[in-house]
């Protein structure tokens, strides 16, 4: 597994992972018709734009293909006492529980620390089984909101870490 900074030419594979990981992760949670309606092309346009700007996006590459990614930056809501945010972390089922998520989180936290950030939030659907991944890193609940996906209402939880330095140390202890 290779973890590296994303490049513009990764945009299509990131978009494919984005769509497929949604279909895999939210099967049985979000209605099937919505998941089937997801298209790669709009995600390709999104990730092409993101990768042209100064965003921190990292990919997990397996067998020469992008199989996961994570994106980090400035906290967007302004509602919580944190300055950084994990915008997205998506992995294909084929690489889950093999350390890719932890490695992506590690490199993103290091990036935020180097850029002068001190804390971080992440939004997670309450029903998402991957919530256990985040909980394993001693986060705190910052808030929640109701959102709509495919005509259905869901609760999205906002979690966070008040100290990126402490989170980084916890991740490094787990990696070793």
N, C-alpha and C positions, 0 to 999 in steps of 0.2 A: 504494500500500500504506500503510495507516494502522496504526501500532503504538500501542496504548493500554492503560491499566489495565482489567482485566476488571471488569464490573459483574454484579450478581446476575442481571439479565435476559439475560446471555450464557450462562447455564448450559446451556441446551438446545443451542445451537450448539456450545459447547465439547464437550459430550458427543457430539454427532454427529461432530465432527472427531476426537475421541479414538477412536471406533470405526472410522471410515473410514480414518484414518491408520494404525491398527494393521493393517487389512486390506491396505492398500497397501504399507506398509513391511515387513511380515513375511510377505508372500506368497512361497511357496517356502522359507520358513524354518520357520515354525510351521504345523502341519497345517491344511489347509483347513477341516475340520469344526470345529475350535476357532474359527478366524477367523469362520466363518459363524454360530457360536453367540453371538458378541458382541452384546449388546443395548444400545441407547441409554439406556433407562430407568434401569438401575442407575448408569450413569455420570452421568446427569442428577441423580440424588439425591446422588451423591458431590460433584459440582461445585457443586450448590446449597449443600451444607454448607460446602465449602471457601470459597466466595465470601462466606459469612456470617461467617466467622472472619477473623482478621488474617493472611491469607496474601497473598503477592505473586504474583498471577497477571496475566499480560499476554496480549493477543490481537493477532494480525495480521488485519486486516480487508481484504478484497479485494472490490470491487464490492458493498459494503454488507453482506457476510457474513463471519463469522469463518471463516478458512481455516487458522488455526494458533494455537497458544498455548504458553505456557511458565509454569512454576510454580517458585518459589524459596522457601527458608526455612532454618530451622535444620537442621544435619546430624542425621540420625536415628539412625545406628548407634552412635555413640560409639567406633567402632573405629579411626578414623583421626584424625590430628592436623589436622583442619579443622573450621571452625565453621559454614559455610554449605553448602547443597546445592541443586543444580538438580534438582528432583524430576521434572520432565517437560518435554519440548519436543517437540511434535508438529505437523507441517505436512502439509497435503494435497499430493499430487504437483503440483497445479497451481501452487503457489507455491514449490516447492523450487528451489534454485539461482537465486533472484532477490533474495537478501539478507534475506529475512524472518527466517531462523534467526539470522543475525548480529545483526540489529536487536533481536530478542527477547532474545538473550543479553546484548547491550549494556545494555538497559534493566534487566534483572534484576540484572546485576552492579552497576550504578549504585545500584539499590535496596538491595542487600545492603551496599554500602559506606556508604551514608547511614545504615543501621541499625546500623553498627558492626561488621559482619562483616569478616574479614580473608582468608579462604580459602574454597574451595568444592570439593565433590565432585559427581560424576555417575555413575550406574550405566547401563551400556549392554550390551545383548546382544552377545556377541562376534561373532555372525554378522550383525549389523545393518550394512548398508552405510553408514549415516549416521555410523558411528564415525570415518570420515575427516574429517567436519566437526569433531568434537572434537579429533582429532589435529592439525588445522591450527592449533590455538591453543596449542601447546607444553605439553600437559598431561603429568602423570606418572601412572604406574600405582600405585594404592594397594593394590589387592587384587582378589580375584575370589571368586565362590561359584557353586555349582551350584544352579539353580532348576528348577522344573517348570512347564511351560506346556502345557496340553492333554494331559497324560499323557506328555509327552516331557521329557527332561532337556536343559538348556542351561547354558552358562557365561555368567554375567553379570560384566562387568568393572567395577571401580570405578576411576575416574580422578579426578584432581584438580589443582587449582592452589593452591600454597601462598601465593600473593600475588594477591589480587583486584585490587590496584592495578596490578600488572604486566599482568594479564590485560586489565584495562580499557584500558590504554595500547595494547596489541596490537590490541584490537578497534577502538579509535578510529583507529589508523593504517590499518587495513583499510577502514574505512567511508569515510575521506576520499579 
